[in-house]
Amino acid sequence: MYRALPDKVPDGLSIGLLLGFPCRKDTLVTPEMAIALASQPMPTNMNVGYLCLKGKPIEEARDLCAENAIKLGAKYLWFVDDDVIPPPNTVRKLINVLQNHPEVKVCAGIYCLKLDPTSPIVFKGNGQGSYWNWKVGDIFEVTGVGAGCMMIDTDIFKRIQRPFFPWPKADVNDAEQWEMSEDLSFCKKVREAGFRVVAHGGVLCDHFDVKTGKTYRLPENSFPYTKEALSAEETQQDYSI
């Protein structure tokens, strides 16, 4: 297994996974983030590239990561935002879903908003609020999910138009127009192309507020942690994944 920055990859060497790391201009990585990334076991016999883009608008940074993944011929692109801390074994868990379900092009870890009370950035139906009817460990189809810990099968970039991660800004003078962030716009493109987006309830990330030092995570008294289970029909989940 070979690891390198994209501009240091030797000619002829294929990259299996590109880690895209969008960073704010003045952000310093926390020790927890450094340890989380350094301790991630990578899939067997898979070369890994690392790309850090600092100080760019998030939609532009994500598109640049995608273009680099295409250029390098990477099979997978993994986004990790500078304030999202993935748990151990995240890479293998997310890639395993994509490898075994070719109809799934996006598999993402779940993290919560930096708000009190917090809620998961995972959705079933835009405009319906956070989706809570799942259990820790479930892998379930969604209409949208935060891209802060998102694994992408780069084959999807051949099937959707650029820009891949648009963030159309709402016109305050147009009451019928609403704003959709770059991650939800991308998920919408994937689904409209006929593929699936899933969230991984076994990959629960911390969301770190760099301004206050507070960490936000899924509350342990929330529904996903409770033992009682709903049926597939009640939760609208597809348990075949």
N, C-alpha and C positions, 0 to 999 in steps of 0.2 A: 504494500500500500504506500502510495506517494502523496505527500501533502505539500502544497505550495500556493503562493499568491498567483493570480492569473497571469501576470506578466513574467513570471518566473517558470512557467510550465514549459518543459522541453518540447521541441517540435516532435510531433508524432505520438505524444503521450495523451491518452484519453483520460478525461476527468469524469468520474461517475457522479460525484456530488459537488455542487458549488454552494458554499455557505455565503449568503448575502447578508451583510451586516450594516443596515442604515443607521447612521449616528448623527445626533445633533452636533452643531459646531463646537459647543463648549462643554460637551458631556464627557465625564470620566467614568470608565467602567468600574463597577463595584467589585470587590473581592468575590462576592457570591457569583456574579456573572462570569468572572474569569475562571473560577473553579468549575462552574457548571459546564462551560464549553470545553475546558481542558480535559474533563473527566468523561466526556461523551464517548462511549465505544462506537466505532464506526462499523458498518457492514463489512463482512469478510471480502477481502480482495477488491476493495473499492477505493480508487484514488480520489482525493479530496482537494478542492481549491477554496481559497478564502478571499472574499472581496469586501473591503470596508469602504463605504461612501459617506463622507462626512460633510454636513452642512448644506445638503441639497434638499429641496422639497421632497416629501416622502413619496409622492407619486412618481417623480422623476428618478429618485434613487431606485425604486422598485423596477421601473422600466429598464434602467441601466444594468441592473443585476440580471434581468431576464436576457438582455442583449448579450451580455458577457457569457451567460450560460449557453446560449445558442452558438456563439462564436467558438466556445471551447468544446462544444459537442457534449456537454454534461447531460446525463440522463435525468438528474434530479436537481432542483434548486430549493434550498432550505433558507427561509427568512428567519432571522432572529433579530428582533428590535433591541435597541440598547437599554431598554427598561423592562424587558421580559426575560425572566430567568427560567430556563427549561429544567425539568427534573431529570434524574439519571435515565439513561437508555432511551431518550426521546427519539434520536435519529433512527434507531433500529425499529422502534414501534411504528413510527410514521411511514417509513419506507416499506415495511412489511405489508401494510395495507395496500399501498400502491402496486407493489409487485404481484400481489395475489388477486387484485381486482382491477383489471385494465380499464373498466368503465369509470373508475374513480381517478380523477386527475388531480385532486387536491385533498390532502388529509392534514388537519391542523390541530395543534394542542389548544387547550382552552385556558384563557386567563380572564380576569375580571376588570371592570372599570375602576379607575382611581377615584371612587366616590364612596360616601357613606350614606345609607347602606349600599354595598356594592352589588353588582350583578354580572353574570358571565357575558362575554362578547361573542355570543352564538345565537343565531336567529333561525326561526322557521316562519318565513313570511316577513318581508320588509314592511316596516310600520307597525309591527305587532309587539315590539319590545323583546327583551331577552327571553330565550327559551330555557325553561327550567325542568321540563319533564323527561329527565334522563337520569341514569345512575352512574356513579363513579365506576369506570371500567368499560362503559358502553361505547360502541363506535356507531354513530348514527348520522343519517343524511340531514343536511341543513341547506337553507337558501343562502346563508352568509355566515362568515366567521372572521374574527380578527386575524390579520396576517402577521402578527408579531411572533408566532411560532408556527409557520406554515410550510409544509412540504409539498412541492409541486412536481408532477411529471412533466418535463419540459416538452413532451410531445404536444401538449395543449397549445404551445405557442405557434405551432404550424397550422392550427385550426381556428384561431381567433385573430381579429385584426388589431393592429397597433393604433393607439397606445394600448398596452395590455392593462395598465392600472390607471385609468382616467379618473380624475376628481373634478367633475363638472361643478362649478360653483353656482349656487342658487342665486337667482335674480330676485332681490328683495322687492322689486316692483311687480313681480309676476306671482300671483297668489297660487297658481297651479304648478309652479316649479318647486322642486325640493332637492336638497343636496344629498348626494350619495358618496361616501368616502371611497378611497381608491381600492380598499380591500373588498368592500361589498360590490363595487363596480366590476372587479375582476371575477368574483364568484358568479355574478350575473352573466358575464360573458361565457364562462365555463359551462354553466347550465344551459344557456341558450344554444350552445354548440352541441348539446346532446349528451354531456358527461355529468358526472356526479361530484358533489362536494361533501365531504364528511368531516365531522368533528370527532376527536379521540378523547373520550372521557377517562382514559388511563394516562393521559398526558396533561396534568394540571400544573400550570406555570404560575409563578409569582409575578406580580406587576409592581415594579418599584417606582415610587415617586421621587425623582432626583431632587426636587425642590424641598420636600419636607422630610425625606428619609423614611417615609412610611411604606410598608409593603402590603399590597392588597392580594388576597387569595380567596378562593371559593370557601364560604363559611361552612364550618363543619356541622352546623345545625340546619343547613339548607336541604332541600328535597333530594338532590343527587346523592347525599350521604345517608339518607334514611333507608331502612331495610325493606319496608313494604314496596312491592313492585306493582306497576301498572301493566296492563296487557299491551301488546303491540298496537292494537286498535286504539286504545285509550291514549297512548302517547304519540301515536302517528309515527312510530319508529319502524325502521326496516331492520329486523334482527338477522337478516341473511348476510349482512356484511361481515 
